[in-house]
Amino acid sequence: MIKSRKTLTEEETRLLMVQILEAVAFMHDCNVIHRDLKLGNLFLSKSMNVKVGDFGLACRVDSSDEKRKTICGTPNYIAPEVIQGDKEKRGHSFEVDVWSMGVICFTMLVGKPPYESKDVKSTYRRILANEYSFPAGKVSEDAKTLISSMLQTDATMRPSLDEIRKHPFFTMHKVPRSIPSSCTTSAPTWSTDEFGELQVVKPTSALDINLRGRPVVNKVKKPAKPINVYEDEVNDQVECQLGSKPSVVEQISTKMSRCAIDDEVRDPPPPSTTPQAASTPKIETLFSPAVREETKPCSPTSSNDDLRELEQMHGRLVECLTNYERIQNGGSKVPCPLEGGEVWGANKWVTRYVDYTSKYGLGFLLNDGSSGVYFNDSTKAVHSATNDEFIYIERRKAGADGQVKEPVAIYTVNDYPQDALKKKVTLLQHFRNYLVEQQKQAEKKGESPPLSPSNFDARQDDDENGVPMVFMKKWIKTKHAMLFRLSNGTVQVLFYDSTEVLISSEGRLITYVDKDKNRFILSIAEVANKLNSDCQRRLKYSKEIISQLISSSKR
């Protein structure tokens, strides 16, 4: 948050500091000294509440008089009594956490730690000399006196947690009840509501639109026509994700978290240089050993076939949704010309996913219990729901006949090319462990229906290309939704308001999941003939994404 914003407002800082104080007070009541409080160990939940983590350097003492002599902590945040040279006088206790909170408060308001220097020795020298200053005009007087009281060289002179909470920085100013998640990337504007409470003023913009196409904040008296930002937003998103501009390809690893669709032959992204990257711990195999079956390539799908399928699906959507526009203009309902004949709905879909494209890729769990990863280098892997088998799909490459194909191989988690796939198999199992555990927790809480691996046979329920187990061919992240295209032709759009639209490969049946997780199987004609249908609005949005996918694929 600090890297993105540089500095925080004093209102945000008050709320976050109050929560940090509460966490530290609980630790100290349990005779625990954290000893490594810093911005990197403060996490934000979905509701923007602080969680203090990383107790790797924490210790428990028997009493407040007990002193510890271990030199530990992070240079910019470490208290002077921890690093002073006289071993006889060296010793620290709960006051080191107060010092670190002073550094945290300073950093939130100024944008960098008070004692930061070009090297560790210089930083330690500045800490021992208590050499720091406040930038002119950036910090209020109350904030300065609070920080100065916590950053005192003499540990006995630092205020207690209770004294900190009673400081004018908190008591003479309003502390907001909460902050929105938008604050992670942009500074809020504050106002006072009718109850005297601080609240964030939402910005007024054309993007401030809900899924029904009406302004959320603005009150337009008589709009000439319903406001619709879907088409422009989809154009921008897919242009970003599928555009052939060199900058997108060259910087794919850094842009992956917000521009995520990879279905072209390209070099793998450079390795991550994220400083907090951790080593991958060894994990135990979830499944009992099984004999590896013969590795065999599956029927490849050319890019032309993919494009043709998308065009057929889009054509059906356009033809039937045209009925809605005619009905909206006073016309009578008529059967969709595509209605009738043999149709079927989607039988496999993504039930949960985790976006870790900042380093590795996107993991997903299907309703049949199989799980997979779409790696950042455009390769894919899918783990069976019923045994230790997995399939590995390489990046698309042109064959001797000129057609672009996806080579597929079948392995087990105990028998695969170690040199080429060891890291990816480890990641595949990591993702699976996490997603399966999340699924179990959701089932216990009644938030998700159970998986149904017994209803699917990995050997008999091949997708239309002859590949055992369905895998993810493409995915797109937009402002309102995630779109997944599966190898069996199904297109699934998960909106961030918890609704879903699944379009079968035939493009005639629609599965709609409402906010209460109720599933409805509808023909495309039924959707088109219902005015003001939530499903229909989402289907129209999905159509626009598919349209841009097709346009970008033809370039």
N, C-alpha and C positions, 0 to 999 in steps of 0.2 A: 504493500500500500504506500509506504514511504518512497520507494523507488519510483512508483508511478506518479505520485502527487508531489514529491519533494518535501512539502511541509503540510501539517494539518492545522485546521482552525482551532482556536482555544476552546470552543464549545465541544468539538470532538475529543480533544485532549482531556478535558475534564471528565467526560463520560468514561473514556478508556482507562484513565488513571484511577477513577473510583473503582472500576471492576478489578484492576490489577491490585489495588489496595485490599479489596475483599479477599482475593485469592491468596495474597501474601499473609494476611491476617490469619487465615485458616491454617496455612502451613506453620506459621510461628506458634499458633495455639497447640499444634501437634509436635512442637519442638523440632521442626524441620527447617533448616536453612537451605534455600535453593542454590545460592552461590553462582548462578549463571543466568540471572535475569537479563534479557536483552531483547531487541525487537525480533530477532530470528526465532526466539522461543515463545513468542506470543502469537497465538493462532486466533483466527476469527471464524466463528461458526456461521451458518447460513443466515442467522438472524443478527449477525454482526456483534456478537458477544465475545468477550475475550476468554480464551482458554490458555492457561499457562502450561507449557510442556517441557520436555527434556530434563529429567531429574538425574541425569548421569553424573553430575557433580554435587548433588544434594547430600546433606548429612543430617543425622538426627543427634541431638545433644540431650544430656540428662537434665540440664538446667540452663537458665539464661546466663549464669556465671561461667559456664564452660567455654573454653576457647579452643579453636582449631588452628593448626599451624600450616596445613597443607597450602601450597601456592597453587591456586586453581582459579579458573574463570576465563573470560574473554577480554583481551587487552583494553579495548575502548571502554569497557564497563567495570573493570576490576577496581576495588576499593584500595586506598593507599596502605591500609594496615595489612593487607594480604601480601604486598610486594616489598615492604620496607626491608632494608638490608640487615638490621639488627635482629638476629635470630632470638635473642633473649626477650626483646620487646614485642616480637612478632606474635600475632594471635588475632583471630577474628571471630565474630559471632553474628547475631541477627542483623546488626547494623550494616553489614555489607549489602544486604538486600535493599536497604533504604538508599544507600549510595547509588546502586544500580538503577533504582527507580528514578532518582534525580537525573541520571544520564538519559534514561528513556524519555522523560518528560522534556528535557532540553532538545533531544533529537527530534521528537515529534514536532516541536514548534520551530526549530531552526533548520532542520534538514540534514544535520550531520552531528556526530557525537562531539561533546565539548573539548575533549582532550585528543582528538584524532590528529595524527601526525604522519610523517612520511615513513616511519619505521617504528617497530615495537619499543625500542630503547627510548626514542624521543617521546613516545606516548607515555611510557612509565615515568620519564622525567617530568613531564607536564602534570601527571597525576600527583606525584609526590610534592610538586611545588604548588599544586592547585592552581594551575595557570590556564585560565579560560576567560572568555568574554562574550557578552551578548551582542549580536549585530544591532546596530542602531535602528530603532523604529519597528523591529520585528516582534518583540515580546513585551507584554504588559508588565507594569510594576508588580502586580500581585504574582504573576508567573515567575518573575525574577526572584522575588523574596522567597517563594516556595522552593525553587530549584537551589538557590544559594544555601538555604537551611539544610537541605539534604546532602549537598556536596560540601560538607565540612570535613577537613582533614582529621580533626579529633572526633572519633566515632561516638564518644560519650555526649557530644554536643548536638548530634543529629536528633531530629524530632522522632517521637514514637509514631506508630501508624495512626493512632487516635488523634494525635496532635496534627498530623498531616491532613487528615480528613476535616479537621476544624479550621484549617487555614482559610483566609479570605479568598484565595483563588477558587475555592469550592463554595464557601458559605455566602460570599457577597455577589455571586453570579449564578445564573440559572444553569443547571446541568440537564441536558436533554435526556429524555427517557430512552431514546434509541436513535440510531442512525441508519439510513438505508444502505443497501449493498452498492448503490451507485457511487458511494463515497470512496470505494476502493480505487476508482479511477478519476473522479472529478470532485472538486471542492464544492461543498453545499452552500446554499444561501439560506440564512436563518431568518425566521420571523416568529412572532408570538401569537398563539391562538387565543380564542375567547376565554380560555381558562388560565391564561398566563404561562402556558407551557411552550417551550421552544419546539419548533417544528421546521422541517426542511421545506423550502419553497421549491416545488417541482418546476423545472424549466418549461417554457412554452415553445414548442417546435412542431413541425409537421409530422415528426415521428412519434409524437405523444398521442398515439392512436391505439384503441383496443381492437380486439379481434372482430368486433361488430362494425368497424369502420366509422366510429364516432369519436370525437375528441374526448380525452380523459379529463383534461384540465380546462382547456378553452371552452367557452360557451359561445358558439356561433349562432347568431339569432336566426338567420334564414339562409342556410347554405344553398347554393344553386343546385348542387347534387351531392350525394354521399361522398365523404372524403375517403379515398382509397390509396394507401401508400404501398400496397402489396406489390404491384407490378414494378414500380421503381426500385423498391427495396430488394426484390428478387433479382432484378437486372444487376444491381450493384453487387449483391452477394455473389452471384454465380460468375459474374465478370471477374471478381477478385479470385474466385476459387478455380476457375477453368481457363482464365485468360492465358495466352501464350507469351505474355510479356517476359523478357529475360529476368527482370527483377524478382518476379514471383518464383521462377524456377531456382534462381541463385540463392534466394533467401527462404527457401521452403521450410527449413528446420525452425526458423524463428517465427514464421507466419502460420505454421501449422495449427496452432491453438485456435486461431480465429478464421483461417481460410483452409478448410479441410476437405479436399476431394482429390484423390489420386487414382488415376486409372490409365495413365500413360507411361510409356517406357521412359524412364529418366534415371539419372544417377542417384544413389542413396544420399540423403542429407548428411552433412558433416556431423561428427559426434558432438553431443551436447557438452557445453563448457559450463553448465550450471554449477556454481560452487558447492551447493549442498547435495550434489549427487552422491548417493551412498552405495556401498557394495551390496550386491544381491546375496542375501543369505541362502544357504542350502535349504531346500524344502523336501519333504517326503512325498513320494508318489501317492496319489489318492487311490489308485486302482491296483489290483493284483496283477502280477506279470502275465502277459499273454504272448503267444507265439506270433511273430510278425508274419503278416500275409505278404504275398508277392507284390512288390511295388509295380504299379501299372499306371500308365497315363490314362486320363479320362478324356472323353470327347471334348475337344477344345471348342470355345466359342469365339468367333471372330468379332472384331469391333463393328463390322457391318451388320452382323446379326443383332448385336446389342442395340445399335441405332435403329434398326428396323422395328424391333420390339417396342422401343420407347415411342417411336412415331405412331405405331398402331394404337398403343395405349392412349397417347395424347389425342389422336384422332377421334377415338370413341368418347373421350371426356369432352372434347369440343363439341361434337355432334349432339350429345345429350344435354350438356349444359346450355346449349343454345335454346333449348325448350324453356329453360327458366327465364331467360331474358324476354322471350315471346310472351310467356304467361304474365310476367311482371308488367308488361305493356298492355294487358287486357285480353290477351288471347286465351283460348280454351286449352285445357290440358289434353294432350294426345299421347298415345303410347310412344315411347322412344323407339325409333326404327331399329335399334339394336336389341330390343327386348325379345326374349324368347330364345329357344335353342338351348343347348347344353351349357350351363354356366357353373362355376364353382368359386368358392371364396378362398381366401388365404388360409393355409393350414399351418404355416410356420411364421413366426415373427419374433422380433427382439423384445424380450420382456424387461431387460435392464442393461445398461451400458455404463462404462466409465471412460472418460476422455482423459488420456494421459499422453496426448500427442506432443506435449512439451518435451517429452523425452523418448517415448517408445512407440505409442500408437493408441488405437481405440479398441478397448475390449468390450465384448458383448456376450450376453447369455440369451439363448433362444428358448421358446416355450417347451421344446422337447427335451431340455436339459443339456443339450450340446452347447459348447461355448467356444469363442474364438477371438482372434486378434487381427485387426487390420493394421499392419505395421507401417511405420512412417516411410519405408522404402517401397511401399505398394505391394509387398508380398502379404499373403494371408495364411492363417492356420486355424483349423477348427478341430476341437477335441470332442470325441464321441461322448454321448451321455451314458452309455451302458458298458463301455470297456475302456482299455487304455490306448485305443487307436486314435490317431489324428491324421488329418490330411494337410498337406502343405501345397499352397498354390503360388507358383513363382510369378514374377512380373511378366506382363505381356511382352511377347517377342514375335518378330515376323518369321514365319516358317519358310520352307523351300518353295511352297506354292504362292508365297506372297501374302498369305493371310496372317493376321495377328492372332496369336493363340496364347492361352494360359496353361503351361505345363502343370500337371497335378500329380502328386505322388502320395502314397499311403504308407505310414509308419506306425510304430507304437512308441510310447514314451520311454521304453527300455531299449529300443532298437531303431536307430536313425543315424544319419551322417553327423557324427559328433563335431567334426571340424567346422561344418557349415551351419549347423542348426542348434548347437548346444545352448547359446544364449536365448534364442527365440523359443525353444522348448521350455526353458526355465521361466521365461516371461509368460508363455502360454499357461503354464501351471499356476503361476502367481496370480494372473488375472482370473483364472478359473476359481481358485481358492477364495479370492475376495468376492467375486460375484455370487458364487454359490452361498457363501456365508451371509451376504446381504439378502439374498433371496430367502434363506431360512428365517432370518430375523423378521423380514416382511411378512412371511407366512404366519409366524407366531403371533404377530400383532394384528393379523387379519387384513393387512394392507395389500396383499397380493395372493392370487390363486396359486395353488401348488403346480409345479411342473408336471408334465405328463410323458415321461420317457417310455412308459409301457405302451403308449399309443403309436409309437413310431419305431420302425425297424431300420437301423442304419444301413442294412444291406438291401432291403427291399424298397425303401422309400427314397430312392435316388431322385435328384432333381432332374429337370428336363434335359440336361446335358450329360447325364450319366454319372454325375459326381456324387459319391456317397456323402451324405451330410451337406446341409445347406451352408453356404458361406456368404460373406458380405462382399459385393462387387464394387459398390460405390457408396459414399456417404457425403452429405452436405450439411453444414451448420449455418443457419440463417438467424435473423433477429428473433423470429417467432418459433422456430421449430428445428428439429433434426430430421433429415430425410435419409432413409436407408434403402438401398436397392439390393435385394438378395439374389442369389444365383438361380433361384427357381422362378425369377421374374417378378416376384412381389415387390411393390413399392410401399414402404411404411413411412408415414410422417408423424412424428411424435411432437406435439405442440407443448410449449412450456407451461400451459395452463392445465396439463395432465390429460388432455384429450388426444385421441389418435385417429388417423385415417389409414386404412390398409387397402390398397388397390391390387386385385388379383392380376396374375399375368395375362389373363384373358381380357382384363380391363372392363368387365361387365358387372362384377359384384364388388361392392364396397363394404368393408367392415368398419363400423364407426364405434369408437369407445368414448363414452362421455366422461365427465369429471368424476362421476360416482363409480367408474369402472364397469358400467354396464355395456355389454357388447351387442351391437345390432348388425345383422347381415341384410344389406339392402341392394336391390338392383340399381343400376345407374339411372334407370327411368324413375324409380321411386324417389331418388334423391333430387332429380331435376324438377319433379312436379311439386315439390314442397317449397313454398315460399318462406323466406326468412329462416331457413333451416341452418342450424349450427354446422351440421355435417356438410351441407352444400357450400357454405362459405369456406370451410377448411379444404374441401375438395377443389374449389376454384383456386385457392392459394397453391395447393399441390400441383395443379395443372400448370400454373405459371412457372413453378420451379422446373418441372419436366420440360416445358417449352424452352427454357433457357439452357437446360442440359443438352437438348437436341441441337440448338443453335450453336453452342460452343463446341460440340463434338464434330460439327461439319467444317469448322475452320481449318 
